[in-house]
């Protein structure tokens, strides 16, 4: 991704979520918890006054039928709770990647935010003010949660899980040649099927806040303090 002119003290969280892991619920709650705008997978950034075209798509465009090739391709890129995957990955328009990265640059350069989907962990990898989160979980538990969310039976949810996870993985691999399940893309990987939304939000908020406050120059003193505490604890145990 092209270089950006970061806003001072910008805070941004990217969330990648597999089907049924709760991304569509947790991400907006996290944005509210952190006091940041929420950028969902298909809509413009809420709380901003920029041109919606700069942030992928407006609500008015979403209401148009039939969907444009761009929107159908984007839905495949960003599917979560069973968004229909209607096109083959090979039909992905070439401008989708540029549009996605332009919207991410806009966030980094202005308001920051919580970004759901868009494969954002890949183009923003290594950015010192961007915290990357992956929500996942066992297939059976994700299917059950997805079915409850969508109001479908478990067999249908399993099909949705298989199709949407596979479609999103194909698109991210097409755009960036990366696997969205690759743990090296993320600072925090959380099983979204074993926590309710509110405690999951608190876990992520605490980790992100600590990440933004972290000072790499203080690593050596921090390690020395931890070693001293561990040595003191061993001494107490030996004497006891």
C-alpha positions as CSV (number, residue, x, y, z in Angstrom):
1,X,0.0,0.0,0.0
2,X,1.2,3.5,-0.8
3,X,2.8,5.6,2.0
4,X,0.3,7.5,4.2
5,X,0.4,10.8,6.2
6,X,-0.8,9.5,9.5
7,X,-3.0,11.6,11.7
8,X,-1.2,12.3,15.0
9,X,-2.0,9.6,17.6
10,X,-4.3,7.7,15.1
11,X,-5.8,4.5,16.6
12,X,-7.0,1.8,14.2
13,X,-8.1,-1.8,14.8
14,X,-8.6,-4.2,12.0
15,X,-10.9,-7.2,12.6
16,X,-10.9,-10.3,10.4
17,X,-13.7,-12.7,11.4
18,X,-14.7,-16.1,10.0
19,X,-18.4,-17.0,9.7
20,X,-20.1,-17.3,13.0
21,X,-17.2,-15.8,15.1
22,X,-19.2,-12.7,15.9
23,X,-17.3,-10.0,13.9
24,X,-20.5,-8.2,12.8
25,X,-21.5,-7.9,16.5
26,X,-18.2,-7.3,18.2
27,X,-16.6,-4.8,15.7
28,X,-19.3,-2.0,16.1
29,X,-19.4,-2.5,19.9
30,X,-15.6,-2.2,20.0
31,X,-15.7,1.0,18.0
32,X,-18.2,2.4,20.5
33,X,-16.1,1.2,23.4
34,X,-12.9,2.9,22.0
35,X,-14.7,6.0,20.9
36,X,-13.7,5.4,17.2
37,X,-15.7,5.4,14.0
38,X,-16.8,2.0,12.7
39,X,-16.0,1.0,9.1
40,X,-18.0,-2.0,8.2
41,X,-17.5,-4.3,5.2
42,X,-19.9,-2.6,2.8
43,X,-20.9,0.8,4.2
44,X,-19.0,4.1,4.4
45,X,-17.3,5.0,7.7
46,X,-19.9,6.1,10.2
47,X,-19.4,9.5,11.8
48,X,-17.4,10.9,8.9
49,X,-18.3,13.6,6.4
50,X,-16.1,12.4,3.6
51,X,-17.3,11.3,0.2
52,X,-18.9,7.9,0.5
53,X,-17.4,6.9,-2.8
54,X,-14.0,7.2,-1.2
55,X,-15.0,4.5,1.3
56,X,-16.3,1.9,-1.1
57,X,-20.1,2.3,-1.3
58,X,-23.0,4.3,0.0
59,X,-26.3,3.0,1.5
60,X,-28.1,4.2,-1.6
61,X,-25.9,2.1,-3.8
62,X,-26.6,-0.9,-1.6
63,X,-30.3,-0.5,-2.3
64,X,-29.9,-0.7,-6.1
65,X,-30.9,-3.9,-7.8
66,X,-29.3,-5.7,-9.4
67,X,-26.0,-5.2,-7.6
68,X,-23.1,-3.9,-9.6
69,X,-20.1,-6.2,-10.4
70,X,-18.1,-4.1,-7.9
71,X,-20.5,-4.7,-5.0
72,X,-20.9,-8.4,-5.8
73,X,-17.1,-8.7,-5.8
74,X,-16.8,-6.7,-2.6
75,X,-19.4,-8.9,-0.9
76,X,-17.3,-11.9,-1.7
77,X,-14.2,-10.2,-0.4
78,X,-15.9,-9.3,2.9
79,X,-18.5,-11.9,3.6
80,X,-19.2,-12.9,7.2
81,X,-22.8,-13.7,8.3
82,X,-23.7,-15.5,5.0
83,X,-23.5,-12.7,2.5
84,X,-24.2,-14.4,-0.8
85,X,-21.2,-15.3,-2.8
86,X,-22.5,-14.8,-6.3
87,X,-19.4,-14.4,-8.5
88,X,-16.3,-16.5,-9.2
89,X,-13.1,-15.0,-7.7
90,X,-11.6,-14.8,-11.2
91,X,-14.2,-12.1,-12.0
92,X,-13.0,-9.8,-9.3
93,X,-12.7,-6.3,-10.9
94,X,-9.1,-5.0,-10.8
95,X,-10.1,-1.7,-9.1
96,X,-11.4,-3.4,-6.0
97,X,-8.0,-3.6,-4.4
98,X,-7.3,0.1,-5.1
99,X,-10.6,1.1,-3.7
100,X,-10.1,-0.9,-0.5
101,X,-6.6,0.4,0.1
102,X,-7.7,4.0,-0.7
103,X,-10.4,3.7,2.0
104,X,-7.9,2.3,4.5
105,X,-5.4,5.2,3.7
106,X,-8.2,7.6,4.4
107,X,-8.8,6.2,7.8
108,X,-5.2,6.1,8.8
109,X,-4.7,9.7,7.6
110,X,-7.9,11.1,9.3
111,X,-10.0,9.6,12.0
112,X,-8.7,6.1,12.7
113,X,-11.4,3.6,13.4
114,X,-12.4,-0.1,13.7
115,X,-12.3,-1.8,10.3
116,X,-14.3,-5.0,9.8
117,X,-13.0,-7.1,6.9
118,X,-11.4,-5.7,3.7
119,X,-8.4,-7.9,4.3
120,X,-7.1,-4.8,6.1
121,X,-4.4,-6.6,8.1
122,X,-2.5,-7.3,4.9
123,X,-2.0,-3.8,3.5
124,X,-1.7,-2.3,7.0
125,X,0.8,-4.9,8.3
126,X,3.6,-3.4,10.4
127,X,1.9,0.0,10.9
128,X,2.8,1.1,14.5
129,X,-0.7,2.4,15.3
130,X,-2.8,-0.4,13.8
131,X,-3.8,-3.3,15.9
132,X,-4.8,-6.5,14.1
133,X,-7.4,-9.0,15.5
134,X,-8.6,-12.3,14.2
135,X,-11.9,-13.8,15.4
136,X,-12.3,-17.5,14.8
137,X,-13.3,-20.7,16.5
138,X,-14.2,-24.4,16.0
139,X,-16.3,-25.1,13.0
140,X,-19.2,-26.7,14.9
141,X,-19.5,-23.8,17.4
142,X,-19.3,-21.2,14.6
143,X,-22.0,-23.0,12.6
144,X,-24.3,-23.1,15.6
145,X,-23.8,-19.4,16.3
146,X,-24.2,-18.5,12.7
147,X,-27.4,-20.5,12.4
148,X,-28.8,-18.8,15.5
149,X,-27.9,-15.4,14.1
150,X,-29.4,-16.0,10.7
151,X,-32.4,-18.0,11.9
152,X,-31.5,-21.1,9.9
153,X,-31.1,-24.7,10.8
154,X,-27.7,-26.2,11.6
155,X,-27.3,-28.0,8.2
156,X,-27.9,-24.7,6.4
157,X,-25.5,-22.9,8.6
158,X,-22.8,-25.4,7.9
159,X,-23.2,-24.8,4.2
160,X,-23.1,-21.1,4.7
161,X,-20.0,-21.5,6.8
162,X,-18.2,-23.6,4.2
163,X,-19.2,-21.3,1.3
164,X,-18.6,-17.9,2.9
165,X,-15.2,-18.9,4.5
166,X,-14.0,-20.4,1.2
167,X,-15.2,-17.4,-0.9
168,X,-13.5,-14.9,1.4
169,X,-10.3,-16.9,1.5
170,X,-10.2,-17.1,-2.3
171,X,-10.6,-13.4,-2.7
172,X,-7.9,-12.5,-0.2
173,X,-5.6,-14.9,-1.8
174,X,-6.4,-13.4,-5.2
175,X,-5.7,-9.8,-3.9
176,X,-2.7,-10.4,-1.7
177,X,-1.7,-14.1,-2.0
178,X,-2.3,-14.5,1.7
179,X,-4.4,-16.8,3.8
180,X,-6.8,-14.9,6.1
181,X,-6.2,-17.6,8.8
182,X,-2.5,-17.0,8.8
183,X,-1.7,-16.2,12.5
184,X,1.3,-14.0,11.6
185,X,-1.1,-11.4,10.3
186,X,-2.5,-10.6,13.7
187,X,-1.5,-9.3,17.1
188,X,-4.5,-11.1,18.8
189,X,-6.4,-14.2,17.8
190,X,-9.6,-14.8,19.8
191,X,-12.1,-17.6,19.9
192,X,-15.3,-15.7,19.4
193,X,-17.4,-18.7,20.2
194,X,-16.5,-19.0,23.9
195,X,-17.2,-15.4,24.9
196,X,-20.3,-13.3,24.8
197,X,-19.9,-10.1,22.8
198,X,-19.3,-7.7,25.7
199,X,-16.4,-9.6,27.4
200,X,-14.9,-10.2,23.9
201,X,-15.0,-6.4,23.4
202,X,-13.3,-5.8,26.7
203,X,-10.5,-8.2,25.9
204,X,-9.8,-6.6,22.6
205,X,-10.1,-3.1,23.9
206,X,-7.6,-3.8,26.7
207,X,-5.1,-5.5,24.4
208,X,-5.4,-2.6,21.8
209,X,-5.0,0.0,24.5
210,X,-1.8,-1.7,25.8
211,X,-0.5,-2.0,22.2
212,X,-0.9,1.7,21.6
213,X,0.8,2.5,24.9
214,X,3.7,0.1,24.3
215,X,7.2,1.6,24.0
216,X,9.7,-0.7,22.3
217,X,12.6,1.3,23.8
218,X,11.5,0.2,27.3
219,X,11.6,-3.5,26.4
220,X,15.0,-4.3,28.0
221,X,14.0,-2.6,31.4
222,X,10.7,-4.4,31.3
223,X,12.3,-7.7,30.8
224,X,14.8,-7.0,33.6
225,X,11.9,-6.2,36.0
226,X,10.0,-9.4,35.0
227,X,13.1,-11.4,35.6
228,X,13.6,-9.8,39.0
229,X,10.0,-10.6,40.0
230,X,10.4,-14.2,38.8
231,X,13.6,-14.6,40.8
232,X,12.1,-13.1,43.9
233,X,9.1,-15.5,43.6
234,X,11.5,-18.5,43.2
235,X,13.3,-17.3,46.3
236,X,10.1,-17.1,48.3
237,X,9.0,-20.6,47.2
238,X,12.4,-22.0,48.2
239,X,12.3,-20.5,51.7
240,X,8.7,-21.5,52.1
